[in-house]
Amino acid sequence: MEPFRDLLKLVKIREGISVIDLGCGTGEITEKLVNKLPGSSVVGIDSSREMLQMAKIRERPGLRFKLCSIDGIEGQWDLIFSNSALHWIDNHYDLVTRLFSKVKIGGQLVVQVPSNHHHPTQTLLKAIAEYEPFRKALKGWVRTSPVLSINEYAELLFKNGGTNIVIYEKVYPHVLNDVDAVIDWMRGSVLVPYLGRLPKEIHESFTALYRKRLLEKWPKGPIFFPYRRILFAATRR
């Protein structure tokens, strides 16, 4: 929750505004957001039906949830908000430009994205994907993060009419018990696209090799796991 609390500090608190939360998941974050924006109309969108089923129980006047892809959003909004979702979408030059065009004049785009793609937990995955039989099964695919540098985001926002730009990168420290705890963390994030593309019969061998490489780096715990994230906000002038 600490990244969300930091992100919320970048939101201009106003009453009665139109808000869309991109990649709302189970709606927990969206509900906390609407509580900070009295009298506002907030829509949380997600492409996962399973997530939205859990989010629906949080609906109330001023808060609703909708099945929709981030690329499919329409209309104009006082606040476009996204906490840890945009890193799954390619080409952030086009994405941020498109999203900012849907912010009303005087409104905000407020975003948080993980920027940990240079950490060994992720670079090791890319290296393993080059080994056989994984390379053949993946048809040479490896995941390349679309996340830009803070300078690139700042320049992009300014180019598209952004003002009051605030952008920074922050490390959120975590301490994990051992390599197995690291793998459990990765199962909910960067392991997903690899395992989704690999045949099930080689999931275990892929994960076993990943575990072996992680153990070479961290033979015993506890493991200090610094997780980097980029947070930015801009007002459309």
Residue frames as a rotation matrix with the C-alpha (Angstrom) as fourth column:
MET 1
0.550 0.835 0.000 0.00
0.835 -0.550 0.000 0.00
0.000 0.000 -1.000 0.00
GLU 2
0.073 -0.572 -0.817 2.94
0.458 -0.708 0.537 2.39
-0.886 -0.413 0.211 0.42
PRO 3
-0.855 -0.371 0.363 3.27
0.483 -0.313 0.818 3.04
-0.190 0.874 0.446 -3.35
PHE 4
-0.060 0.914 0.401 -0.47
0.827 -0.179 0.533 3.86
0.559 0.364 -0.745 -3.49
ARG 5
0.570 0.259 -0.779 -0.18
0.733 -0.589 0.340 6.22
-0.371 -0.765 -0.526 -0.53
ASP 6
-0.435 -0.789 -0.433 2.71
0.378 -0.597 0.708 8.00
-0.817 0.144 0.558 -2.25
LEU 7
-0.770 0.185 0.611 0.75
0.605 -0.095 0.791 8.15
0.204 0.978 -0.039 -5.50
LEU 8
0.266 0.957 -0.112 -2.33
0.931 -0.225 0.287 9.53
0.250 -0.181 -0.951 -3.77
LYS 9
0.104 -0.316 -0.943 -0.24
0.588 -0.745 0.315 12.46
-0.802 -0.587 0.108 -2.51
LEU 10
-0.876 -0.481 0.045 0.17
0.293 -0.454 0.841 13.53
-0.384 0.750 0.538 -6.15
VAL 11
-0.318 0.853 0.413 -3.59
0.860 0.075 0.505 13.78
0.400 0.516 -0.758 -6.71
LYS 12
-0.908 0.169 0.383 -5.17
-0.247 -0.955 -0.166 17.23
0.337 -0.246 0.909 -6.46
ILE 13
-0.688 0.685 -0.239 -8.05
0.691 0.518 -0.505 16.62
-0.222 -0.512 -0.830 -4.07
ARG 14
-0.872 0.483 -0.078 -11.17
-0.479 -0.813 0.331 18.14
0.097 0.326 0.941 -5.60
GLU 15
-0.446 0.805 0.391 -14.89
-0.046 0.416 -0.908 17.56
-0.894 -0.423 -0.149 -5.21
GLY 16
0.460 0.887 -0.035 -17.30
-0.102 0.014 -0.995 16.39
-0.882 0.461 0.097 -7.88
ILE 17
-0.173 -0.588 -0.790 -14.81
-0.905 -0.221 0.363 15.29
-0.388 0.778 -0.494 -10.52
SER 18
0.891 0.394 -0.226 -14.90
-0.454 0.777 -0.437 12.47
0.004 0.492 0.871 -13.08
VAL 19
-0.059 -0.929 0.364 -12.29
-0.907 0.202 0.369 9.79
-0.416 -0.309 -0.855 -12.42
ILE 20
0.845 0.211 -0.492 -11.19
-0.397 0.863 -0.312 6.59
0.359 0.459 0.813 -14.14
ASP 21
0.213 -0.750 0.627 -8.89
-0.748 0.287 0.598 4.06
-0.628 -0.596 -0.500 -12.47
LEU 22
0.442 -0.122 -0.889 -7.00
-0.793 0.411 -0.450 2.01
0.420 0.903 0.085 -15.07
GLY 23
-0.226 -0.484 -0.845 -6.36
-0.059 0.873 -0.484 -1.60
0.972 -0.059 -0.226 -14.07
CYS 24
0.067 0.374 0.925 -8.46
-0.848 -0.467 0.250 -1.49
0.526 -0.801 0.286 -10.91
GLY 25
-0.811 -0.404 -0.423 -8.13
-0.183 0.863 -0.472 -5.21
0.555 -0.305 -0.774 -10.06
THR 26
-0.481 0.616 -0.624 -10.26
0.807 0.589 -0.040 -6.13
0.343 -0.522 -0.781 -7.05
GLY 27
0.248 0.656 0.713 -11.23
0.392 -0.741 0.546 -2.49
0.886 0.144 -0.440 -6.52
GLU 28
0.403 -0.106 -0.909 -9.58
0.913 -0.013 0.407 -2.03
-0.055 -0.994 0.092 -3.14
ILE 29
-0.662 -0.718 -0.218 -7.40
0.679 -0.697 0.233 0.84
-0.319 0.006 0.948 -4.34
THR 30
-0.598 0.506 0.621 -10.29
0.338 -0.543 0.769 2.39
0.727 0.670 0.154 -6.30
GLU 31
0.458 0.809 -0.369 -12.43
0.666 -0.038 0.745 2.42
0.589 -0.586 -0.557 -3.18
LYS 32
0.078 -0.518 -0.852 -9.72
0.875 -0.374 0.308 4.21
-0.478 -0.769 0.424 -1.21
LEU 33
-0.851 -0.395 0.346 -9.37
0.523 -0.698 0.490 6.70
0.048 0.598 0.800 -4.05
VAL 34
-0.180 0.869 0.460 -13.09
0.405 -0.361 0.840 7.54
0.896 0.338 -0.287 -4.15
ASN 35
0.467 0.329 -0.821 -13.05
0.877 -0.049 0.479 8.08
0.118 -0.943 -0.312 -0.37
LYS 36
-0.361 -0.715 -0.599 -10.57
0.718 -0.623 0.310 10.93
-0.595 -0.318 0.738 -0.94
LEU 37
-0.989 0.022 0.144 -12.63
0.095 -0.655 0.750 12.61
0.111 0.755 0.646 -3.68
PRO 38
-0.558 0.820 -0.129 -16.01
0.316 0.066 -0.946 13.62
-0.767 -0.569 -0.296 -2.20
GLY 39
0.287 0.848 -0.446 -18.96
-0.210 -0.398 -0.893 13.84
-0.935 0.350 0.064 -4.57
SER 40
-0.412 -0.548 -0.728 -16.94
-0.830 -0.103 0.548 12.44
-0.375 0.830 -0.412 -7.46
SER 41
0.808 0.590 -0.005 -17.92
-0.509 0.693 -0.510 9.85
-0.297 0.415 0.860 -10.05
VAL 42
-0.229 -0.968 0.103 -15.28
-0.869 0.251 0.426 7.12
-0.438 0.008 -0.899 -10.15
VAL 43
0.867 0.410 -0.284 -15.08
-0.498 0.745 -0.444 4.22
0.029 0.526 0.850 -12.61
GLY 44
-0.096 -0.888 0.450 -12.63
-0.640 0.401 0.656 1.36
-0.763 -0.225 -0.607 -12.17
ILE 45
0.720 0.322 -0.615 -11.82
-0.690 0.424 -0.586 -0.64
0.072 0.846 0.528 -15.28
ASP 46
-0.268 -0.792 0.548 -10.05
-0.630 0.575 0.522 -3.95
-0.729 -0.205 -0.653 -15.72
SER 47
-0.145 0.158 -0.977 -9.77
-0.923 0.333 0.191 -6.60
0.356 0.929 0.098 -18.44
SER 48
-0.917 -0.209 -0.340 -10.08
-0.075 0.927 -0.367 -9.48
0.392 -0.311 -0.866 -15.95
ARG 49
0.046 0.999 -0.027 -13.61
-0.316 0.040 0.948 -10.75
0.948 -0.035 0.318 -15.31
GLU 50
0.170 -0.041 -0.985 -12.40
0.732 0.674 0.099 -12.59
0.659 -0.738 0.144 -12.23
MET 51
-0.821 -0.515 -0.245 -10.98
0.555 -0.620 -0.554 -9.40
0.133 -0.591 0.795 -10.69
LEU 52
-0.735 0.569 0.368 -14.13
-0.413 -0.807 0.422 -7.45
0.537 0.158 0.828 -11.49
GLN 53
0.150 0.782 -0.605 -16.33
0.225 0.569 0.791 -10.06
0.963 -0.255 -0.091 -9.82
MET 54
-0.136 -0.295 -0.946 -14.50
0.979 0.106 -0.174 -9.27
0.152 -0.950 0.275 -6.59
ALA 55
-0.957 -0.284 0.064 -14.60
0.278 -0.957 -0.085 -5.52
0.085 -0.064 0.994 -7.26
LYS 56
-0.417 0.869 0.266 -18.37
0.120 -0.237 0.964 -5.45
0.901 0.434 -0.006 -7.86
ILE 57
0.182 0.511 -0.840 -19.13
0.893 0.272 0.359 -5.91
0.412 -0.815 -0.407 -4.15
ARG 58
-0.532 -0.471 -0.704 -17.58
0.734 -0.670 -0.106 -2.48
-0.422 -0.574 0.702 -3.54
GLU 59
-0.635 0.297 0.713 -19.95
0.474 -0.580 0.663 -0.64
0.610 0.759 0.227 -5.88
ARG 60
-0.125 0.626 -0.770 -22.00
0.835 -0.353 -0.423 2.21
-0.536 -0.695 -0.478 -4.45
PRO 61
0.876 0.437 0.203 -23.23
0.477 -0.729 -0.491 5.61
-0.067 0.527 -0.847 -5.63
GLY 62
0.762 -0.617 -0.198 -20.25
-0.620 -0.783 0.051 7.35
-0.186 0.084 -0.979 -7.17
LEU 63
-0.374 -0.907 0.194 -18.27
-0.788 0.422 0.448 4.13
-0.488 0.014 -0.873 -7.62
ARG 64
0.788 0.588 0.185 -18.73
-0.393 0.710 -0.584 1.52
-0.474 0.387 0.791 -10.31
PHE 65
-0.309 -0.902 0.302 -16.63
-0.342 0.402 0.849 -1.01
-0.887 0.159 -0.433 -12.16
LYS 66
0.709 0.525 -0.471 -16.52
-0.568 0.029 -0.822 -1.93
-0.418 0.851 0.319 -15.81
LEU 67
0.288 -0.571 0.769 -14.95
0.519 0.768 0.376 -4.63
-0.805 0.291 0.517 -17.99
CYS 68
0.999 -0.023 -0.044 -12.73
-0.049 -0.614 -0.787 -2.70
-0.009 0.789 -0.615 -20.38
SER 69
0.281 -0.957 0.073 -9.17
0.955 0.272 -0.116 -2.68
0.091 0.102 0.991 -21.68
ILE 70
0.019 -0.374 -0.927 -7.00
0.457 -0.822 0.340 0.33
-0.889 -0.430 0.155 -20.98
ASP 71
-0.915 -0.381 0.131 -6.66
0.260 -0.312 0.914 0.84
-0.307 0.870 0.385 -24.73
GLY 72
-0.488 0.802 0.343 -10.45
0.740 0.172 0.651 0.94
0.463 0.572 -0.677 -25.00
ILE 73
-0.272 0.428 -0.862 -11.25
0.741 -0.478 -0.471 3.86
-0.614 -0.767 -0.187 -22.71
GLU 74
-0.216 0.320 0.922 -13.36
0.777 -0.515 0.361 6.66
0.591 0.795 -0.138 -24.14
GLY 75
0.757 0.654 -0.011 -14.47
0.557 -0.635 0.535 10.13
0.343 -0.411 -0.845 -23.11
GLN 76
-0.114 -0.726 0.678 -12.75
-0.034 -0.679 -0.733 12.92
0.993 -0.107 0.052 -21.20
TRP 77
0.503 0.196 -0.842 -11.81
0.721 0.442 0.534 12.76
0.476 -0.875 0.081 -17.51
ASP 78
0.821 -0.222 0.526 -10.79
-0.424 -0.854 0.302 15.12
0.382 -0.471 -0.795 -14.75
LEU 79
0.050 -0.814 0.578 -8.46
-0.912 0.198 0.359 12.46
-0.407 -0.545 -0.733 -13.37
ILE 80
0.717 -0.010 -0.697 -6.96
-0.334 0.872 -0.357 9.44
0.611 0.489 0.622 -15.07
PHE 81
0.239 -0.527 0.816 -5.33
-0.951 0.043 0.306 7.32
-0.196 -0.849 -0.491 -12.38
SER 82
0.738 0.000 -0.674 -3.36
-0.246 0.931 -0.269 4.09
0.628 0.364 0.688 -12.59
ASN 83
0.310 -0.599 0.738 -1.52
-0.914 0.025 0.405 2.25
-0.261 -0.800 -0.540 -9.85
SER 84
-0.516 -0.707 0.483 0.78
-0.552 0.706 0.444 -0.49
-0.655 -0.038 -0.754 -11.18
ALA 85
0.387 0.665 0.639 -0.95
0.184 0.623 -0.760 -1.48
-0.904 0.411 0.119 -14.42
LEU 86
0.823 0.057 -0.566 0.53
-0.469 -0.496 -0.731 0.39
-0.322 0.867 -0.381 -17.38
HIS 87
-0.187 -0.982 0.012 3.78
-0.828 0.164 0.536 -1.62
-0.529 0.090 -0.844 -17.39
TRP 88
-0.213 0.186 0.959 1.85
0.259 0.957 -0.129 -4.48
-0.942 0.221 -0.252 -19.05
ILE 89
0.810 0.557 0.183 1.15
0.358 -0.223 -0.907 -2.29
-0.464 0.800 -0.380 -22.12
ASP 90
-0.061 -0.893 0.446 3.74
0.951 0.083 0.298 -1.72
-0.303 0.442 0.844 -24.86
ASN 91
-0.372 -0.260 0.891 4.93
0.741 -0.662 0.116 1.56
0.559 0.703 0.439 -26.37
HIS 92
0.005 0.360 -0.933 4.62
0.914 -0.379 -0.141 4.08
-0.405 -0.852 -0.331 -23.56
TYR 93
-0.924 -0.278 -0.262 5.33
0.142 -0.886 0.441 6.97
-0.355 0.370 0.859 -25.93
ASP 94
-0.681 0.731 0.043 2.02
-0.038 -0.094 0.995 6.29
0.731 0.676 0.092 -27.67
LEU 95
-0.138 0.664 -0.735 0.23
0.831 0.482 0.279 5.14
0.539 -0.572 -0.618 -24.52
VAL 96
-0.386 -0.055 -0.921 0.98
0.760 -0.585 -0.283 8.18
-0.523 -0.809 0.268 -22.38
THR 97
-0.989 0.039 -0.144 0.23
-0.117 -0.806 0.580 10.52
-0.093 0.591 0.802 -25.30
ARG 98
-0.514 0.844 -0.154 -3.13
0.159 0.270 0.950 8.81
0.843 0.464 -0.273 -25.87
LEU 99
-0.063 0.489 -0.870 -4.08
0.970 0.235 0.061 8.80
0.234 -0.840 -0.489 -22.20
PHE 100
-0.647 -0.243 -0.723 -3.10
0.519 -0.835 -0.183 12.43
-0.559 -0.494 0.666 -21.69
SER 101
-0.935 0.339 0.101 -5.30
-0.107 -0.543 0.833 13.44
0.337 0.768 0.544 -24.64
LYS 102
-0.121 0.930 -0.347 -8.27
0.430 0.364 0.826 12.06
0.894 -0.049 -0.444 -22.66
VAL 103
-0.385 -0.047 -0.922 -7.58
0.894 -0.267 -0.360 14.31
-0.229 -0.963 0.145 -19.67
LYS 104
0.666 0.679 0.309 -9.75
0.719 -0.695 -0.024 17.41
0.198 0.238 -0.951 -19.51
ILE 105
-0.068 -0.634 0.771 -8.06
0.183 -0.767 -0.615 20.81
0.981 0.100 0.168 -19.52
GLY 106
-0.028 -0.027 0.999 -6.99
-0.847 -0.530 -0.038 21.40
0.531 -0.848 -0.008 -15.92
GLY 107
0.910 0.391 0.136 -7.26
-0.408 0.790 0.458 17.70
0.071 -0.472 0.879 -15.13
GLN 108
0.062 -0.927 0.369 -4.56
-0.931 0.079 0.356 15.26
-0.360 -0.365 -0.859 -14.13
LEU 109
0.621 -0.094 -0.778 -2.86
-0.229 0.928 -0.295 12.07
0.749 0.362 0.555 -15.23
VAL 110
0.176 -0.514 0.840 -1.45
-0.983 -0.041 0.181 10.28
-0.059 -0.857 -0.512 -12.17
VAL 111
0.751 0.023 -0.659 0.47
-0.330 0.879 -0.345 7.02
0.571 0.477 0.668 -12.65
GLN 112
0.184 -0.754 0.631 2.69
-0.830 0.225 0.511 4.54
-0.527 -0.617 -0.584 -10.84
VAL 113
0.819 0.011 -0.573 4.62
-0.389 0.745 -0.542 1.84
0.421 0.667 0.614 -12.71
PRO 114
0.725 -0.645 0.241 7.20
0.182 0.517 0.837 -0.70
-0.664 -0.563 0.492 -11.49
SER 115
0.769 -0.555 -0.317 10.66
-0.574 -0.379 -0.726 0.05
0.283 0.740 -0.610 -12.89
ASN 116
0.379 -0.584 0.718 12.53
-0.616 0.419 0.667 -2.96
-0.690 -0.695 -0.201 -11.53
HIS 117
0.983 0.175 -0.053 13.32
-0.153 0.631 -0.760 -4.48
-0.099 0.756 0.647 -14.93
HIS 118
0.308 -0.938 -0.160 17.10
-0.552 -0.039 -0.833 -4.17
0.775 0.344 -0.530 -14.43
HIS 119
0.190 -0.193 0.962 17.01
-0.937 0.257 0.237 -6.21
-0.293 -0.947 -0.132 -11.23
PRO 120
-0.783 -0.611 -0.118 18.57
-0.620 0.746 0.245 -9.74
-0.062 0.264 -0.962 -11.38
THR 121
-0.422 0.692 0.586 15.17
0.027 0.655 -0.755 -11.35
-0.906 -0.303 -0.295 -10.75
GLN 122
0.665 0.709 -0.236 14.12
-0.173 -0.161 -0.972 -10.08
-0.727 0.687 0.016 -14.16
THR 123
0.215 -0.653 -0.726 17.37
-0.975 -0.191 -0.117 -10.15
-0.062 0.733 -0.678 -16.13
LEU 124
-0.712 -0.446 0.543 17.88
-0.471 0.876 0.101 -13.81
-0.521 -0.183 -0.834 -15.14
LEU 125
0.160 0.859 0.487 14.47
0.095 0.478 -0.873 -14.67
-0.983 0.186 -0.005 -16.60
LYS 126
0.741 0.084 -0.666 15.43
-0.591 -0.389 -0.707 -13.14
-0.318 0.917 -0.238 -19.93
ALA 127
-0.291 -0.933 -0.211 18.69
-0.953 0.262 0.152 -15.10
-0.087 0.245 -0.966 -19.93
ILE 128
-0.580 0.130 0.805 16.95
-0.160 0.950 -0.268 -18.41
-0.799 -0.284 -0.530 -19.16
ALA 129
0.510 0.859 -0.047 14.43
-0.158 0.040 -0.987 -17.79
-0.845 0.511 0.156 -21.94
GLU 130
0.332 -0.482 -0.811 17.36
-0.942 -0.214 -0.258 -18.00
-0.049 0.850 -0.525 -24.39
TYR 131
-0.690 -0.577 0.436 18.11
-0.586 0.800 0.132 -21.62
-0.425 -0.165 -0.890 -23.37
GLU 132
-0.270 0.582 -0.767 16.59
-0.619 0.506 0.601 -24.61
0.738 0.637 0.223 -25.10
PRO 133
-0.573 0.489 0.658 13.95
0.818 0.295 0.494 -25.96
0.047 0.821 -0.569 -25.06
PHE 134
0.007 0.643 -0.766 12.54
0.640 -0.591 -0.491 -22.64
-0.769 -0.486 -0.416 -23.82
ARG 135
-0.596 -0.284 -0.751 13.81
-0.284 -0.801 0.527 -20.48
-0.751 0.527 0.397 -26.68
LYS 136
-0.970 0.242 -0.023 12.11
0.077 0.396 0.915 -22.71
0.230 0.886 -0.403 -29.26
ALA 137
-0.334 0.898 -0.287 8.88
0.943 0.321 -0.093 -22.89
0.008 -0.302 -0.953 -27.26
LEU 138
0.101 0.323 -0.941 8.86
0.454 -0.857 -0.245 -19.10
-0.885 -0.402 -0.233 -26.86
LYS 139
0.582 0.050 0.812 9.81
0.813 -0.072 -0.578 -18.62
0.030 0.996 -0.083 -30.55
GLY 140
-0.320 -0.875 0.362 12.62
0.789 -0.458 -0.410 -16.34
0.524 0.155 0.837 -29.45
TRP 141
0.412 0.574 0.708 10.33
0.088 -0.798 0.597 -14.09
0.907 -0.184 -0.379 -27.41
VAL 142
-0.487 -0.381 -0.786 11.59
0.847 0.015 -0.532 -12.42
0.214 -0.925 0.315 -24.24
ARG 143
0.617 0.780 -0.107 9.76
0.779 -0.586 0.221 -9.76
0.110 -0.220 -0.969 -22.31
THR 144
-0.612 -0.727 0.311 11.16
0.677 -0.685 -0.271 -6.27
0.410 0.045 0.911 -22.75
SER 145
-0.128 0.579 -0.805 9.77
0.826 -0.387 -0.410 -3.74
-0.549 -0.717 -0.429 -20.32
PRO 146
0.145 0.251 0.957 8.09
0.821 -0.571 0.025 -0.73
0.553 0.782 -0.289 -21.99
VAL 147
0.765 0.209 -0.609 8.76
0.591 -0.603 0.536 1.45
-0.256 -0.770 -0.585 -18.95
LEU 148
0.499 -0.539 0.679 10.65
0.337 -0.601 -0.725 4.65
0.798 0.591 -0.118 -19.80
SER 149
-0.540 -0.703 -0.463 13.11
0.778 -0.206 -0.594 6.67
0.322 -0.681 0.658 -17.74
ILE 150
0.122 0.604 -0.787 11.86
0.803 -0.527 -0.280 9.51
-0.584 -0.598 -0.549 -15.56
ASN 151
-0.583 -0.374 -0.721 13.42
-0.084 -0.855 0.512 12.03
-0.808 0.360 0.467 -17.96
GLU 152
-0.965 0.229 0.130 11.61
0.183 0.229 0.956 10.46
0.189 0.946 -0.263 -20.91
TYR 153
-0.139 0.963 -0.232 8.26
0.984 0.160 0.074 10.59
0.108 -0.218 -0.970 -19.11
ALA 154
-0.036 0.088 -0.995 8.85
0.496 -0.863 -0.094 14.20
-0.868 -0.497 -0.013 -18.06
GLU 155
-0.822 -0.347 -0.451 9.73
-0.196 -0.572 0.797 15.29
-0.534 0.743 0.403 -21.61
LEU 156
-0.802 0.574 0.168 6.79
0.495 0.480 0.725 13.34
0.335 0.664 -0.668 -23.06
LEU 157
0.023 0.840 -0.542 4.31
0.969 -0.153 -0.195 14.93
-0.246 -0.521 -0.817 -20.66
PHE 158
-0.234 -0.175 -0.956 5.65
0.138 -0.980 0.145 18.42
-0.962 -0.098 0.253 -21.36
LYS 159
-0.980 -0.195 -0.046 5.53
-0.032 -0.078 0.996 17.83
-0.198 0.978 0.070 -25.12
ASN 160
-0.564 0.824 0.047 1.85
0.639 0.400 0.657 16.88
0.523 0.401 -0.752 -24.82
GLY 161
-0.058 0.557 0.829 0.84
-0.103 -0.829 0.550 19.97
0.993 -0.053 0.105 -22.88
GLY 162
0.417 0.185 -0.890 1.67
0.760 0.465 0.453 18.91
0.498 -0.866 0.054 -19.35
THR 163
-0.074 -0.435 0.897 2.31
-0.369 -0.824 -0.430 21.35
0.926 -0.363 -0.099 -16.55
ASN 164
0.305 0.088 0.948 2.84
-0.952 0.017 0.305 20.95
0.010 -0.996 0.089 -12.79
ILE 165
0.532 -0.171 -0.829 4.84
-0.242 0.908 -0.342 17.85
0.812 0.382 0.442 -13.67
VAL 166
0.208 -0.480 0.852 6.02
-0.946 0.122 0.300 15.80
-0.248 -0.869 -0.429 -10.72
ILE 167
0.813 0.013 -0.582 8.00
-0.269 0.895 -0.356 12.65
0.516 0.446 0.731 -11.40
TYR 168
-0.003 -0.854 0.521 10.36
-1.000 -0.002 -0.010 10.55
0.010 -0.521 -0.854 -9.34
GLU 169
0.247 -0.039 -0.968 11.69
-0.188 0.978 -0.088 7.04
0.951 0.204 0.234 -8.92
LYS 170
0.138 -0.110 0.984 11.66
-0.983 -0.140 0.122 5.43
0.124 -0.984 -0.127 -5.49
VAL 171
-0.548 -0.344 -0.762 13.00
-0.217 0.939 -0.268 2.19
0.808 0.018 -0.590 -4.05
TYR 172
0.449 0.699 0.557 10.59
-0.835 0.106 0.540 0.30
0.318 -0.708 0.631 -1.82
PRO 173
-0.589 -0.806 -0.062 12.71
-0.725 0.561 -0.400 -2.09
0.357 -0.191 -0.914 0.27
HIS 174
0.705 0.709 0.001 11.46
-0.645 0.641 0.416 -5.60
0.294 -0.294 0.909 0.98
VAL 175
-0.504 -0.793 0.342 13.11
-0.859 0.500 -0.109 -8.43
-0.084 -0.348 -0.934 2.89
LEU 176
0.530 0.659 -0.534 12.21
-0.733 0.672 0.102 -11.93
0.426 0.337 0.840 1.66
ASN 177
0.706 -0.181 0.685 12.97
-0.493 0.569 0.658 -15.11
-0.509 -0.802 0.313 3.57
ASP 178
-0.244 -0.750 0.614 14.65
0.051 0.623 0.781 -17.04
-0.968 0.222 -0.114 0.78
VAL 179
-0.933 -0.198 -0.300 14.75
-0.283 -0.110 0.953 -17.75
-0.222 0.974 0.047 -2.95
ASP 180
-0.652 0.751 0.106 11.40
0.747 0.612 0.260 -19.57
0.130 0.248 -0.960 -2.81
ALA 181
0.085 0.660 -0.746 9.81
0.635 -0.613 -0.470 -16.39
-0.768 -0.434 -0.471 -1.45
VAL 182
-0.533 -0.347 -0.772 11.36
-0.355 -0.737 0.576 -14.48
-0.768 0.581 0.270 -4.37
ILE 183
-0.985 0.169 0.047 9.86
0.126 0.491 0.862 -16.95
0.122 0.854 -0.505 -6.84
ASP 184
-0.254 0.941 -0.224 6.45
0.931 0.175 -0.321 -16.65
-0.263 -0.290 -0.920 -5.17
TRP 185
-0.050 0.162 -0.986 6.69
0.075 -0.983 -0.165 -12.87
-0.996 -0.082 0.037 -5.67
MET 186
-0.770 -0.369 -0.520 7.63
-0.455 -0.253 0.854 -13.31
-0.447 0.894 0.027 -9.33
ARG 187
-0.780 0.518 0.351 4.73
0.604 0.769 0.207 -15.74
-0.163 0.373 -0.913 -9.95
GLY 188
0.222 0.924 -0.311 2.34
0.763 -0.363 -0.534 -12.83
-0.607 -0.119 -0.786 -9.62
SER 189
0.479 -0.102 -0.872 4.28
-0.322 -0.944 -0.066 -10.57
-0.817 0.312 -0.485 -11.96
VAL 190
0.048 -0.519 -0.854 7.06
-0.955 -0.274 0.113 -11.17
-0.293 0.810 -0.509 -14.49
LEU 191
-0.820 -0.283 0.498 6.83
-0.183 0.953 0.240 -14.98
-0.543 0.106 -0.833 -14.48
VAL 192
0.062 0.986 0.152 3.25
-0.062 0.156 -0.986 -14.72
-0.996 0.051 0.071 -15.74
PRO 193
0.564 0.232 -0.792 3.94
-0.751 -0.255 -0.609 -13.93
-0.343 0.939 0.031 -19.43
TYR 194
-0.501 -0.793 -0.346 6.67
-0.861 0.495 0.113 -16.57
0.082 0.354 -0.932 -19.66
LEU 195
-0.818 0.225 0.529 4.62
-0.034 0.899 -0.436 -19.37
-0.574 -0.374 -0.729 -18.15
GLY 196
0.201 0.958 -0.202 1.63
-0.273 -0.144 -0.951 -18.22
-0.941 0.246 0.233 -20.19
ARG 197
0.420 -0.110 -0.901 3.57
-0.905 -0.124 -0.407 -18.81
-0.067 0.986 -0.151 -23.41
LEU 198
-0.654 -0.748 -0.112 5.39
-0.749 0.661 -0.048 -22.01
0.110 0.052 -0.993 -22.42
PRO 199
0.055 0.639 -0.767 3.76
-0.279 0.748 0.603 -25.45
0.959 0.181 0.219 -22.67
LYS 200
0.677 0.323 0.661 2.70
-0.690 -0.035 0.723 -26.70
0.257 -0.946 0.199 -19.23
GLU 201
0.934 -0.288 -0.210 4.99
0.317 0.940 0.124 -29.72
0.162 -0.182 0.970 -19.46
ILE 202
-0.014 -0.998 0.058 8.08
0.760 -0.048 -0.648 -27.51
0.650 0.035 0.759 -19.25
HIS 203
0.619 0.295 0.728 6.82
-0.215 -0.828 0.518 -25.05
0.756 -0.477 -0.449 -16.62
GLU 204
0.982 -0.189 -0.020 8.51
0.082 0.322 0.943 -27.04
-0.172 -0.928 0.332 -13.88
SER 205
0.292 -0.933 0.208 11.89
0.952 0.305 0.034 -27.23
-0.095 0.189 0.977 -15.64
PHE 206
0.103 -0.193 0.976 11.79
0.412 -0.885 -0.218 -23.52
0.905 0.424 -0.012 -16.45
THR 207
0.769 0.270 0.580 11.03
-0.368 -0.555 0.746 -22.61
0.523 -0.787 -0.327 -12.85
ALA 208
0.869 -0.484 -0.107 13.64
0.425 0.617 0.662 -25.08
-0.255 -0.621 0.742 -11.53
LEU 209
0.041 -0.882 0.470 16.37
0.936 -0.130 -0.326 -23.48
0.348 0.454 0.820 -13.66
TYR 210
0.266 0.144 0.953 15.24
-0.025 -0.987 0.156 -20.04
0.964 -0.066 -0.259 -12.54
ARG 211
0.979 0.126 0.158 15.46
-0.165 0.044 0.985 -21.19
0.117 -0.991 0.064 -8.93
LYS 212
0.553 -0.833 -0.019 18.95
0.824 0.542 0.166 -22.61
-0.128 -0.108 0.986 -9.52
ARG 213
-0.094 -0.591 0.801 20.19
0.657 -0.642 -0.397 -19.31
0.748 0.489 0.448 -10.97
LEU 214
0.536 0.355 0.766 18.65
-0.297 -0.770 0.565 -17.34
0.790 -0.530 -0.307 -8.11
LEU 215
0.977 -0.182 -0.112 20.34
0.186 0.467 0.864 -19.64
-0.105 -0.865 0.490 -5.58
GLU 216
0.186 -0.953 0.239 23.69
0.934 0.096 -0.344 -18.95
0.304 0.288 0.908 -7.22
LYS 217
-0.188 -0.203 0.961 23.15
0.112 -0.976 -0.184 -15.27
0.976 0.073 0.207 -6.45
TRP 218
-0.066 0.254 0.965 21.43
-0.917 -0.396 0.042 -15.68
0.393 -0.882 0.259 -3.08
PRO 219
-0.501 -0.201 -0.841 22.43
-0.108 0.980 -0.170 -19.06
0.858 0.005 -0.513 -1.57
LYS 220
-0.448 0.400 -0.800 20.72
0.875 0.382 -0.299 -18.23
0.185 -0.833 -0.521 1.71
GLY 221
0.297 0.658 0.692 18.28
0.362 -0.748 0.556 -15.76
0.884 0.086 -0.460 3.16
PRO 222
0.385 0.903 -0.190 17.12
0.492 -0.375 -0.785 -13.33
-0.781 0.209 -0.589 4.21
ILE 223
-0.370 -0.429 0.824 17.24
0.929 -0.161 0.333 -11.58
-0.010 0.889 0.458 0.85
PHE 224
-0.304 0.217 -0.928 17.11
0.139 -0.953 -0.268 -7.81
-0.942 -0.210 0.260 0.54
PHE 225
-0.304 0.338 0.891 14.81
0.943 0.240 0.230 -7.05
-0.136 0.910 -0.392 -2.37
PRO 226
-0.570 0.073 -0.818 14.81
0.059 -0.990 -0.129 -3.37
-0.819 -0.122 0.560 -3.45
TYR 227
-0.119 0.628 0.769 11.79
0.955 0.285 -0.084 -2.74
-0.272 0.724 -0.634 -5.68
ARG 228
-0.874 -0.290 -0.390 11.96
0.173 -0.936 0.308 0.38
-0.455 0.202 0.868 -7.84
ARG 229
0.077 0.927 0.367 8.85
0.956 0.036 -0.291 2.25
-0.283 0.373 -0.884 -8.97
ILE 230
-0.922 -0.248 0.297 8.24
0.343 -0.880 0.328 5.40
0.180 0.404 0.897 -10.99
LEU 231
0.011 0.921 -0.390 5.49
0.883 -0.192 -0.428 7.78
-0.469 -0.340 -0.815 -9.89
PHE 232
-0.932 -0.337 0.134 4.38
0.360 -0.820 0.445 10.74
-0.040 0.463 0.885 -11.98
ALA 233
0.146 0.967 -0.210 1.63
0.810 -0.239 -0.535 13.31
-0.568 -0.092 -0.818 -12.25
ALA 234
-0.927 -0.366 0.087 0.90
0.351 -0.757 0.551 16.10
-0.136 0.541 0.830 -14.70
THR 235
-0.002 0.911 -0.411 -1.88
0.266 -0.396 -0.879 18.61
-0.964 -0.112 -0.242 -15.25
ARG 236
-0.233 -0.015 0.972 -3.12
0.970 0.061 0.234 19.26
-0.063 0.998 0.000 -18.80
ARG 237
-0.527 -0.039 -0.849 -2.80
0.229 -0.968 -0.098 22.95
-0.818 -0.246 0.519 -19.58
